[in-house]
Amino acid sequence: MMAVRMTGLAARAVSGIRQLSLFCAVGATAAAVHYAVVLTLVPLGLAALASNVVGFLTAFLVSFRGHNAWTFPAQPGRRRSAALHRFFRVAIAAFAVNETLFWALLRWTAMPYQLALALVLIVVAGGTFVASKFWAFADA
């Protein structure tokens, strides 16, 4: 049987699809944690926006560990502390967009907070991938 050899372009495409798939899996896990924390805290009496902060911080830990280990594994020359610092900056920027959009949807629509949060988490994920791939987890 003849082995199939991929061209450089095909190999990069497969690698990119794999990386995007891992990003989605880790991101979905972190988003589920974020979402679950908010849905747990709001019925306990914490305001939705405050619950969102707690959810974000909890999900950040899940997200960094997953992305650092699987999505964007460390290459020689990349310091974990530098990636953590840069990824935290990406996450804070994404969270600022998240919180602003979440607030706007809660303020100006009759949308239930659960649906508003789900929509916001999906919208913000794209920018997070790009910033993580090309800056936060980029090799030194």
C-alpha positions, 0 to 999 in steps of 0.5 A: 500500500502506498503511503499518502504524503501531504504537501506543506499546505495540506499539512498546515491546513490539517494542523490548523483544523486540529488546533481550531478543534482543540481551541473549541473543545477547551473553550467550550469546556471553559464556557460551560464552567463559566455558564454553570457558575453564573447559573449557580450563583444567580439563584443564590442571590448574586447579581447576574453581572457579579456572577459573570465576574466569578464565572469568568475568573473560574473559567480563565483557569480552565481555559489557560490550563487547557490551551497551554497544554493542548491547543497551543502547547509550549515550544522551546523558548516560550516561558509559561509565565509569559504566556500566562501574562499575555493570555490573561491580558487577552482574557481581560480584553475579551471579558470587557467585551463580554461584560459590555455586551452582556450588560447591553443585552440585559439592559436593552432587551427582554432576553433571558440572562441565560440566552444573553450570556450564551450568545455573548460567549459565542461572539467573543470566542473568535477574537480570543482564538486569534489573539491567543494563537498569534500573540498570547501563546506565540513562541518567543 
